[in-house]
């Protein structure tokens, strides 16, 4: 399984209103602020309360954060965990009767689902790879890396053994043990370790978005306003 991550490409401002009315007491929350990308695209949430004048009481600020964290775990663009963002709440409004912890948690939730998603991108893990094989197999090994979207960094040949240093997305490396054995008559070996998260290709992201939007999870999440 590949642990994809969603993150933000550029800052986005939000004004999110959660409103429900169906006889009796309703639910109401309004929150404003900004979501920004952090330098570390896989960092944990940085949550900043910049509300002045008490427009949102402290207990609702905490509820807002809970909703944000819930949405981060669910993902918004493709259903993968969101990381590397700073969430700043700058203001909002409450209703004397209808505001509640639940309403503000939903405001935080939909700030991610409806605003983060506008400037979101998907990242995938890339691996550092080292392959050793007989030098007669070097051409086939290099070709096998290219086929898996790998980037060859260097090739060393010593005493009949070639060593290939490369980088490749983890998604492309499934089944590589079998392929390497096949092209080296069972003598090739490779190791890989995590390098960094990088953006997935545009076509892959578009396909992931389309699949997610057909999912039950996406269709059941609702919207901020009861329209």
Helices and strands as residue ranges (DSSP letters): E 5-8, E 12-20, E 27-37, E 46-49, H 58-74, E 85-93, H 101-114, G 116-119, E 120-134, G 135-137, H 138-147, E 151-158, E 161-169, G 170-173, H 176-183, E 189-199, H 202-213, H 216-219
